[in-house]
Amino acid sequence: MRVALIVLLLAPFALAEEEWSSSMSDTEFEFASRNPGPDLWWTEAEIHGMSLKLTRGLVNIATGWWEFPKRIVESTRGKGKYPGLRILTGVFEGTGMAVARTWAGVFEAGTFYSGFPRRYEPILEPKYVFE
């Protein structure tokens, strides 16, 4: 698990360095490796967006299963003639949303360093199950 996380964190740097070093001579590469340019570093806004996306992803992975009881409770609060059907509807909605929220969390945590979707926006609304 730690190795996978380290690989995910360092992959953009390794790819950037490979592309960067292939286009330079040896002396240029030596100078550039001691004095990295601004194009290799993220802005404060990007770092903030990445940290929000990573946090959102980890929280959704951990709490995705909360969608199951939440949807059952929400569906049984409605008024209708058939309460058993409302519970069954809640079970299906809860199962689907639990899977969707957990996988959205895996996606967001795995791609937190990229700006996709646009400007680190959440994939699901609401952002967290408890909102």
C-alpha positions in Angstrom: 0.0 0.0 0.0 2.8 2.4 0.9 4.7 1.6 -2.2 1.7 2.2 -4.4 1.1 5.6 -2.7 4.7 6.6 -3.1 4.6 5.6 -6.8 1.4 7.7 -7.3 3.0 10.7 -5.6 6.3 10.5 -7.5 5.1 9.5 -10.9 4.5 13.1 -12.2 8.0 14.1 -11.1 9.6 11.2 -12.8 7.7 11.7 -16.0 8.5 15.5 -16.0 12.2 14.9 -15.3 12.4 12.4 -18.1 10.8 14.7 -20.7 12.8 17.6 -19.4 16.2 15.8 -19.4 15.8 14.4 -22.9 15.5 17.9 -24.4 18.7 19.3 -22.7 22.4 18.8 -23.0 24.3 17.4 -20.1 25.5 20.8 -18.8 22.0 22.3 -19.1 20.6 19.3 -17.2 23.1 19.7 -14.4 22.3 23.4 -14.0 18.6 22.8 -14.2 18.6 19.9 -11.7 20.3 22.2 -9.2 18.0 25.1 -10.0 14.6 23.8 -10.9 12.4 26.1 -12.9 9.0 27.3 -11.9 7.3 25.0 -14.4 8.0 22.0 -12.1 6.3 23.4 -9.1 2.6 23.9 -8.4 1.0 27.2 -7.4 -0.5 27.6 -4.0 -4.0 27.4 -5.5 -3.2 24.1 -7.2 -1.7 22.7 -4.0 -4.8 23.7 -2.1 -7.0 22.1 -4.8 -5.0 18.9 -4.6 -5.2 18.7 -0.9 -9.0 19.2 -1.0 -9.3 16.6 -3.7 -7.2 14.0 -1.8 -9.1 14.7 1.4 -12.4 14.4 -0.3 -11.3 11.1 -1.9 -10.1 9.5 1.3 -13.2 10.6 3.2 -15.5 9.2 0.5 -13.6 5.9 0.5 -14.0 5.6 4.2 -17.6 6.8 4.4 -19.1 5.6 1.1 -21.0 2.8 2.9 -23.0 5.4 4.9 -25.0 6.0 1.7 -26.7 2.6 2.3 -28.5 3.4 5.6 -28.9 7.1 4.7 -30.9 6.3 1.5 -33.0 3.7 3.4 -33.9 6.3 6.1 -34.5 9.0 3.5 -36.8 6.8 1.5 -38.9 5.6 4.5 -39.5 9.2 5.6 -41.6 9.8 2.5 -45.3 9.4 2.5 -46.9 6.7 0.4 -49.2 3.8 0.3 -46.6 1.0 0.3 -43.9 1.3 3.0 -42.2 -2.0 2.0 -41.7 -0.6 -1.5 -40.1 2.6 -0.1 -37.7 0.4 2.0 -36.8 -1.7 -1.1 -36.3 1.5 -3.1 -34.0 2.8 -0.4 -32.0 -0.5 -0.4 -31.4 -0.2 -4.2 -30.6 3.5 -4.1 -28.3 3.0 -1.1 -26.4 0.2 -2.7 -25.9 2.1 -5.9 -24.8 5.3 -4.2 -22.5 3.5 -1.8 -20.7 1.9 -4.7 -20.6 5.1 -6.7 -19.4 7.2 -3.8 -16.7 4.7 -2.9 -15.4 4.5 -6.5 -15.5 8.3 -6.8 -13.4 8.5 -3.7 -10.9 6.0 -5.2 -10.7 8.0 -8.4 -10.3 11.3 -6.6 -7.6 10.0 -4.2 -5.8 8.3 -7.1 -5.8 11.3 -9.3 -5.5 14.1 -6.8 -2.4 15.5 -8.4 -4.1 16.1 -11.7 -6.5 19.0 -12.4 -9.2 16.7 -13.7 -12.1 17.3 -13.5 -11.8 21.0 -14.1 -10.1 22.9 -11.2 -10.2 19.9 -8.8 -14.1 20.0 -8.6 -15.9 17.1 -7.0 -17.3 14.3 -9.1 -20.4 13.8 -6.9 -22.8 16.3 -5.3 -23.0 16.6 -2.4 -19.2 16.3 -1.9 -19.6 14.1 1.2 -22.2 11.6 2.3 -23.0 13.6 5.5 -23.8 16.9 3.7 
